[in-house]
């Protein structure tokens, strides 16, 4: 795998070269990105030697776009050590140096952080609030460990050892404990901004997608849940949540995650269109005149994943229909190169948006067809997973 190792200005930065060496030994390609303070504890020459690639530490080198090219190259970003400073920057959306800019650009890809700081800093409410924010975005934490700290005290705040971090990286990709491997699930609506206070959206609650994520996790899968705006929270420890707002953000997250997944179930109610222009202020009424919105098409997430699908990957879509249900669902199944499509109808009482129940028909590319009675969305999710997951 292609891994970027980010190093920040904590004393544990001296362990970063060993982490790079271990990852290289395990067969990964590695490049490094470091803050200026990190180079007080390790050196450019050391990091470039162990990685075999130039170090990224200057935001304005190579025309100031290296954070984009490095994001496009990398499949995983590991920050070790992750200081309270970099954690706070990411949680607040601050990008003022090479590594923090790369981290924000990496927002829809896999990120691991290995926190390292004084135990009192780790326990501070601001740091814990930031940690919860990062976890809610799907960023994974390794550590911190308990033990002796550089300040001479003992407590929680010591960076996990390089061997522990390397093991976490490999378990992330290989997932040997799970026969299902890793699955991508999309959930909820998308909001397409009109101005600073208005948007185009739909009534999706995200309940079906969250139920699918829970069902996959219960079956042993590692789940990457990309969700639009909802009030729901995932409870299973094997579910990593990536929160997005717009269709384009969901597209970026889904296409970035899918190549590392064994399968995907796309249940989100993604807006087909968005306003061509999006105002950064509240649009005012113009007397008695109406408002005309020009809409442009959003990228088709399901169709794109259908073109990306590799042998052995499963791709499952949803079709919420109001008329010609089976005909439309079968057409979508073939047109978008799906293995299965889950069809439900807004004309069915107790099915559709906002409710706790659903009634579906699962159509397979092999011609199979399975219908469910009206059940809770949790029961429907378990039926879907048992049908589509190998």
C-alpha positions in Angstrom: 0.0 0.0 0.0 1.0 3.6 -0.5 1.4 5.2 2.9 2.3 8.8 3.9 3.8 9.1 7.4 3.3 12.5 9.0 5.6 13.6 11.8 5.0 16.4 14.2 7.1 18.2 16.8 6.9 15.8 19.7 9.9 14.1 21.3 8.5 10.8 20.0 9.4 12.0 16.5 12.7 10.3 16.9 10.8 7.0 16.6 9.3 7.9 13.2 12.2 6.6 11.1 11.8 3.2 12.8 8.1 3.2 11.9 9.0 4.0 8.3 11.5 1.2 8.2 9.0 -1.3 9.6 6.3 -0.3 7.0 8.8 -0.5 4.2 9.9 -4.0 5.4 6.3 -5.1 5.3 6.1 -4.2 1.6 4.5 -0.8 1.7 5.6 2.2 -0.3 6.2 5.1 2.1 6.7 8.9 1.8 7.1 11.3 4.7 5.7 14.7 5.5 7.0 16.7 8.5 6.4 19.9 10.4 9.2 22.3 11.0 9.2 21.4 14.7 9.4 17.7 13.9 12.8 18.3 12.3 14.1 19.4 15.7 13.8 15.8 16.8 14.7 13.9 13.6 16.4 15.0 10.4 15.4 15.4 6.7 18.3 13.2 5.7 17.2 10.4 8.0 13.6 10.5 6.8 14.5 10.6 3.1 17.0 7.8 3.5 14.6 5.4 5.3 11.7 6.2 3.0 13.7 6.4 -0.2 11.7 9.5 -1.2 11.9 13.3 -0.9 10.5 14.7 2.4 7.5 17.0 2.1 7.9 19.8 4.7 7.5 23.1 2.8 4.0 24.1 1.8 5.2 26.3 -0.9 7.7 24.0 -2.5 6.8 22.6 -6.0 4.4 25.5 -6.6 2.4 24.9 -3.4 0.4 21.9 -4.7 2.3 19.0 -3.3 -0.4 18.4 -0.6 -2.7 17.6 -3.5 -0.4 15.3 -5.4 0.7 13.5 -2.2 -3.0 13.1 -1.3 -3.7 11.6 -4.7 -0.7 9.2 -4.4 -1.3 8.0 -0.8 -3.9 5.5 0.3 -3.3 6.0 4.0 -1.9 8.8 6.1 -0.3 7.9 9.5 0.5 10.8 11.8 3.1 9.6 14.4 3.5 11.4 16.7 0.3 13.3 16.7 0.6 16.2 19.1 -2.2 18.2 20.7 -1.4 20.9 18.3 -2.0 18.9 15.1 -5.1 17.3 16.6 -6.5 20.7 17.4 -5.7 22.0 13.9 -7.4 19.2 12.1 -10.5 19.4 14.4 -10.7 23.1 13.8 -10.1 23.0 10.0 -6.8 24.9 10.3 -4.2 24.4 7.5 -1.2 26.6 8.1 1.8 24.3 7.2 2.6 21.4 5.0 1.3 18.6 7.2 -1.9 20.3 8.4 -2.7 21.2 4.8 -2.1 17.6 3.7 -4.4 16.3 6.5 -7.3 18.5 5.4 -6.8 17.5 1.8 -6.8 13.8 3.0 -10.2 14.2 4.6 -11.9 11.5 2.5 -9.2 8.9 2.8 -8.0 6.7 5.6 -6.1 8.5 8.4 -4.5 7.0 11.5 -3.2 9.2 14.3 -0.9 8.1 17.2 -1.3 10.7 19.9 1.7 11.7 22.0 1.7 14.4 24.7 1.9 15.1 28.4 -0.8 13.2 30.4 -2.4 16.4 31.6 -2.6 17.7 28.1 -4.2 14.4 27.0 -6.8 14.7 29.7 -7.7 18.4 28.9 -11.3 18.8 27.9 -10.4 20.7 24.7 -8.1 17.8 23.6 -10.7 15.2 24.4 -13.4 17.2 22.5 -11.1 17.4 19.5 -10.4 13.6 19.7 -14.1 12.9 19.7 -14.5 15.2 16.6 -11.8 13.2 14.8 -13.3 9.9 15.7 -16.7 11.1 14.4 -15.0 11.8 11.1 -13.6 8.3 10.9 -10.0 9.1 11.9 -8.6 6.1 13.8 -6.4 6.4 16.9 -3.6 4.1 18.0 -2.8 4.8 21.6 -1.7 6.8 23.5 -0.1 4.3 25.8 0.6 4.5 29.5 4.2 4.8 30.8 7.1 7.2 31.4 6.9 10.5 29.6 9.6 12.8 28.3 8.6 15.4 31.0 9.7 13.0 33.7 6.2 11.9 34.8 4.2 8.8 34.2 0.7 8.5 32.8 -1.3 8.2 29.6 0.2 10.1 26.7 3.1 8.1 25.5 3.1 7.4 21.7 2.3 3.8 20.8 5.5 1.9 19.8 6.3 1.8 16.1 5.6 -2.0 16.1 2.1 -1.4 17.5 1.4 1.3 14.8 2.7 -0.9 12.0 0.5 -3.8 13.2 -2.5 -1.4 13.3 -1.8 -0.4 9.7 -1.6 -4.0 8.5 -4.8 -5.0 10.3 -6.5 -2.1 8.7 -5.7 -3.4 5.2 -5.7 -7.2 5.7 -8.4 -7.6 8.4 -7.4 -11.3 8.9 -10.1 -11.8 11.7 -13.0 -11.0 9.4 -14.1 -13.3 6.6 -16.1 -10.4 5.1 -13.2 -7.9 5.1 -14.0 -4.2 4.7 -17.2 -2.9 3.4 -18.3 0.6 2.3 -21.8 1.8 3.2 -23.3 5.2 2.3 -26.3 6.6 4.2 -28.6 9.5 4.6 -29.3 12.5 2.4 -27.0 15.0 0.8 -27.5 18.8 1.1 -26.8 20.9 -1.9 -26.2 24.5 -0.9 -28.2 27.3 -2.5 -26.9 30.1 -0.2 -25.5 30.4 3.3 -28.9 29.3 4.9 -30.8 27.3 2.3 -30.2 24.0 0.6 -31.7 21.3 -1.6 -32.2 18.1 0.3 -34.6 15.2 0.8 -36.3 13.4 3.7 -33.8 10.5 4.1 -33.1 9.9 7.8 -30.1 7.6 7.3 -31.7 4.8 9.4 -31.4 2.1 6.7 -27.8 2.9 6.0 -26.8 2.9 9.7 -28.7 -0.4 10.1 -26.7 -1.9 7.3 -23.5 -0.7 8.8 -24.4 -2.3 12.1 -25.5 -5.5 10.5 -22.2 -5.8 8.5 -20.2 -5.0 11.7 -22.1 -7.7 13.6 -21.2 -10.2 10.9 -17.5 -9.4 11.4 -16.9 -6.8 8.7 -14.9 -3.6 9.1 -17.2 -0.9 7.9 -16.5 2.5 6.3 -19.8 4.4 6.8 -20.0 7.6 4.7 -23.0 9.5 5.8 -24.7 12.7 4.8 -26.3 15.0 7.4 -28.1 12.9 10.0 -28.7 12.9 13.8 -27.6 9.2 14.1 -24.5 7.8 15.6 -22.9 4.4 15.0 -22.4 2.2 18.0 -20.3 -0.7 16.9 -16.5 -0.4 17.3 -15.9 -1.8 13.8 -17.8 1.1 12.1 -15.7 4.1 11.0 -17.9 7.1 10.3 -17.1 9.7 7.6 -19.5 12.6 7.7 -20.1 14.6 4.6 -22.7 17.1 3.4 -22.9 17.3 -0.4 -23.0 14.8 -3.2 -19.6 15.8 -4.4 -18.1 15.2 -0.9 -19.8 11.8 -0.7 -18.5 11.0 -4.2 -14.9 11.9 -3.1 -15.2 9.8 0.1 -16.8 6.8 -1.6 -14.4 6.6 -4.6 -11.4 7.1 -2.3 -12.5 4.2 0.0 -13.9 1.7 -2.4 -10.6 0.4 -3.8 -9.6 -0.9 -0.3 -13.0 -2.5 0.2 -14.4 -6.0 -0.4 -17.8 -4.6 -1.2 -20.1 -1.6 -1.0 -23.8 -1.1 -0.2 -24.9 2.4 -1.4 -28.1 3.2 0.4 -27.7 7.0 0.6 -30.3 9.2 -1.0 -27.9 11.3 -3.1 -29.2 14.5 -4.8 -29.1 14.1 -8.6 -28.7 17.8 -9.1 -27.2 20.9 -7.3 -27.5 24.6 -7.9 -25.1 25.8 -10.6 -24.2 28.8 -8.4 -24.0 28.7 -4.6 -24.0 32.0 -2.8 -21.9 32.5 0.3 -24.5 34.9 1.8 -28.3 34.8 2.3 -30.1 35.7 -0.9 -32.7 38.4 -0.4 -36.2 38.5 -1.9 -36.5 40.7 -5.0 -39.9 42.2 -4.4 -42.6 40.0 -5.8 -40.3 38.3 -8.2 -39.7 34.6 -8.0 -36.4 32.9 -7.8 -35.0 30.8 -10.7 -32.4 28.2 -9.9 -30.3 26.6 -12.6 -29.4 23.0 -11.6 -26.4 21.0 -12.8 -26.0 17.2 -12.5 -24.0 15.7 -9.6 -21.5 12.9 -10.3 -23.1 9.5 -10.2 -21.4 7.6 -7.3 -23.0 4.2 -8.0 -22.2 4.3 -11.7 -18.6 5.4 -11.0 -18.0 2.5 -8.5 -19.5 0.2 -11.2 -16.7 1.2 -13.5 -14.1 0.9 -10.7 -15.3 -2.6 -9.5 -12.6 -5.3 -9.6 -13.1 -9.1 -9.7 -14.2 -10.3 -6.3 -15.7 -7.0 -5.2 -19.4 -6.8 -4.6 -21.5 -3.7 -5.4 -25.0 -3.2 -4.1 -27.3 -0.3 -4.9 -30.7 0.9 -3.8 -33.6 1.9 -5.9 -36.4 3.9 -4.3 -39.2 3.9 -6.8 -42.7 5.4 -7.2 -43.8 3.7 -10.4 -42.7 0.9 -12.7 -40.7 -0.3 -9.7 -39.3 -3.6 -10.9 -38.6 -2.4 -14.5 -36.7 0.7 -13.2 -34.7 -1.3 -10.6 -33.7 -4.0 -13.1 -32.6 -1.3 -15.6 -30.5 0.3 -12.9 -29.0 -3.0 -11.9 -27.7 -3.7 -15.4 -26.8 -0.1 -16.4 -24.6 0.5 -13.3 -22.8 -2.9 -13.3 -24.2 -3.9 -9.9 -24.3 -7.4 -8.3 -27.5 -6.6 -6.4 -30.1 -3.9 -6.2 -32.4 -3.4 -3.3 -35.8 -2.0 -4.4 -38.4 -0.4 -2.3 -41.4 1.7 -3.1 -42.8 4.9 -1.5 -46.2 3.5 -2.3 -45.7 0.8 0.3 -47.1 1.7 3.7 -44.4 1.6 6.3 -41.5 1.8 3.8 -39.3 4.7 2.7 -38.0 7.8 4.4 -38.1 8.5 8.1 -39.8 5.4 9.3 -38.4 2.5 11.4 -39.6 -0.2 9.1 -39.0 -1.2 5.5 -40.2 -3.7 2.8 -37.7 -4.5 0.0 -37.1 -6.7 -3.0 -33.5 -7.8 -3.6 -32.7 -8.4 -7.2 -29.4 -10.1 -8.3 -27.5 -9.8 -11.5 -27.8 -13.6 -11.7 -31.6 -13.3 -12.0 -32.3 -14.1 -8.3 -35.1 -12.3 -6.5 -36.0 -12.2 -2.8 -38.8 -10.3 -1.2 -39.1 -9.3 2.4 -42.2 -8.7 4.5 -42.6 -5.4 6.3 -39.9 -5.6 9.0 -37.8 -3.3 11.1 -34.9 -1.8 9.2 -32.5 -3.7 11.5 -34.1 -7.0 10.3 -34.1 -5.9 6.7 -30.5 -4.9 7.0 -29.5 -8.4 8.3 -31.4 -10.0 5.5 -29.7 -7.9 2.9 -26.2 -8.6 4.4 -26.9 -12.3 4.5 -27.9 -12.2 0.9 -25.3 -10.0 -0.7 -22.2 -10.6 1.4 -20.2 -13.7 0.4 
